[in-house]
Amino acid sequence: MTEHITIIINDPPYGSERPYNALRLANSLIKKEDIKVTVFLMGDAVTAGSRGQKTPDGYYNMERMLKPVIRRGAVLLCGTCMDARGMTEEGITEGCKRSTLDELTELTINSNKVLVF
């Protein structure tokens, strides 16, 4: 039976290690069989889903860290949070999906575990 884990990230992508550590965990979890991972970005974390991030050499890049999760799970961005930050669907990383609080509600109800960073 597949276990579904939802990871909710709230902090901005840079300046705090919470999103970095949340995505490290997500990338480790997606390697396990029978585990489905959904990452839900809300608040300032939605900017982690921005397309075309350029970080200094040797520094982690949230866009690159999201790509394996997109391939093997799902990355959802809170649409209300995107709107508040002037983000459009054209400006987000390919494979990320604009979402809603209603969808997060359903994920929360249907997940075996919900982790909040």
N, C-alpha and C positions, 0 to 999 in steps of 0.2 A: 504494500500500500504506500502511495506517495505521501510524504509529509510536506505541507506547505508552510513556508516561513515568510512572513512579511517583515521587512526592515524599514522603519520610518526614520528619515533623517531630517532634522530641522535646522542645523547650524550651517552657516555659510561654508562654501567648499574650501576656502583658504583662510588661515588665521586660527583655526581650531583643528585639533586632530580627530575630533569625533567623526566627521564624514569620512576621513581617510581610513580610520579604524573600522567603521561600519562597512565600507566597501572592501576592505581586506577580508573581513569576515564573510561578506556576501560571495566574494570570489573563491574563498575556501569552501563554502557550503555548496556552491554549484558543481563542484568536482565530485560530490557524493551522489551515488545512485539513489533514486527514490526520494530526492529532495528537490522541491521546486521553490525558487526564491523570487520574490517580488520586492523591489526597492521602490519606496514611495518618497519622493522629494517634496518637502513643503517648507513654507517660510523662506528664509534666505537660501536654503539648500537647493531650491529650484535652479539657481544659477550654476550649480554643478553640472546641469544638463545642457549648458550653453555650448554651441558648436564653435570650433576653431580656437580653443583655449591654447595659449602659448605660455609655457612656464619655463623658468631657467633650467638649463641642463642639470640633471641630477635631482631635480625636484619632482615630486609626484604630480601627476596630471589627472584630474578627476574625469575628464572626458575619456581618456584612455582606460581608466579603471572601470568605467561604466560599460565599456564595449563587451567584455566577456559576460557580464550579467545580462545585457541585452540579447546576446546570442543564445544563452541557455535558460534565461528566465524572463523578467520584464522589469523595465524602469518606467515608472509613472511620475508625472509632474503635476502638482496641484495647479489647476487652471486659474483659480482665484489668486493664488500667490504669483503665478506668472504675470497675470494682468497687472497686479500691484507693482511689479518691477519692470513693466514695459516689455516683457518678453513675448515673442510670437512663436508659433509652431515652426516657421521657417528658420528661426534662429536656434533651434535645439538640435542636439546630437541625433543623427539618424538612428532610428529604432526606438528612441524615447517617445513616450506618448503623453499628450495632455490628458489629464484625468480630472476627477471630481471628488468631493467629499463623500458623495453617495457610493462611489466605487471603493473608496477607502473603507467605508462602513462595511460593505460586503466582504472585502478582503479580511477585515478584522474578525468578522463573524465566522468566516470559512477557513481561517488559518489555524494551524495547530499551535503556532507560536507567533507572537508579535513582539519585535524588539524595537525599542525607541532610542535613537541617538540624538 
